[in-house]
Amino acid sequence: MVKDRKARRQNQVTALAVGNMVAALVDTMMREDLGNDVAHHFLDRLQDLNSMTLHGPALYILDDIVDVVRGTVPVND
């Protein structure tokens, strides 16, 4: 029981760390004026790769992270 709780906690921390990294990368792209299309391409490619390599809860969590970060990037240039 305690091991299960620890494993779930570690999974949550990992998901948060990945989310922070994705957000930081996109924020850096925006600050460096790389263009919204570059950030969207990165997020599209990340989502494609996630869907090829992940399944189940891990995929759903990463998809949610990408969707949240995508919502911070304007679609128009």
Stockholm file with secondary structure:
# STOCKHOLM 1.0

chainA/1-77         MVKDRKARRQNQVTALAVGNMVAALVDTMMREDLGNDVAHHFLDRLQDLNSMTLHGPALYILDDIVDVVRGTVPVND
#=GR chainA/1-77 SS CHHHHHHHHHHHHHHHHHHHHHHHHHHHHHHTTCCHHHHHHHHHHHHHHHHHHCCHHHHHHHHHHHHHHHTTSCSCC
#=GC SS_cons        CHHHHHHHHHHHHHHHHHHHHHHHHHHHHHHTTCCHHHHHHHHHHHHHHHHHHCCHHHHHHHHHHHHHHHTTSCSCC
//
